[in-house]
Amino acid sequence: GNKSQNARQRALSNFKEQTTRVLVATDIAARGIDIEEMEWVINYELPEVAETYVHRIGRTGRAGAKGTAYSFCDAEEKPLLRDIEKLIGKKIPVNDNHSFPLIDHNPVKKPKQQHTRSPRQGRAAEQSSGRTNVRSEKTSQYAAGRR
């Protein structure tokens, strides 16, 4: 976003001439890029619109050449993956055999017990209660993003 048009064109030219081996581009910058022999496209996140994914991976394998698209997908992006699969009419193979498998795991720490006493009550009222306010714990869990 913060590069001049000349800097963008120079980066693209260097990539086409294979002086630069990797080009990182946003969806907007990627539109209209036509580079022969592009073997890979790597998506660091899935796009919100399935058609954008098809456009991105269309950068590879032009004119009968082979190309591969790799995409990182977290648990929150699973619905986007399903939308893409529906659009292209194919199941996209998922590799779970890595250090960061697709797990919907969102641990929530148990909130600290808050002492609720009025200013007029002494420490004896606090000590004798011994109960936890379950309602505030649930509220804290939801506020932390747990569903």
C-alpha positions, 0 to 999 in steps of 0.5 A: 500500500505504501509503494509508489507506482514506479516502485511497484512496476520495478518490483513486477519487472524484476519478478518477471525477469527473475531478478526477484524470486518472490513477489508478495502482493495484495488482491488489488496488486495481484489483479492484472499481473500476467507472468509466464511460468509462475509455478506457485501462488501462496495464499496466506489467508483465504479471501472473503469472496470465492471468486477472488480465490479462483482469480488468485490461483489463476496466476499459475498454470497459464497456457497449459503450464502446470502450477500449484496454489497453496493456501493457509486456512485457520479454523475461522476460515473453514466456511470460506474454504467450503464456499470455494469448494462449492464454486469450483466443484472440487474438494480441496485437499487439506494437509493436516500433517504439520506442526499447526493442524487445523484445530478449533481450540480456543482455551479460555483461562478461568477468570480470577475470583473477584471479591464483592463486598460493599465498603461497609462490610469488613474482611469477615464478610469476604472470608465467610462468603466462600462462593463464586459468582457463576454469572460473572464467570460466564460473562467473563468467558463470553467477553473473552470471545468464547462461543 
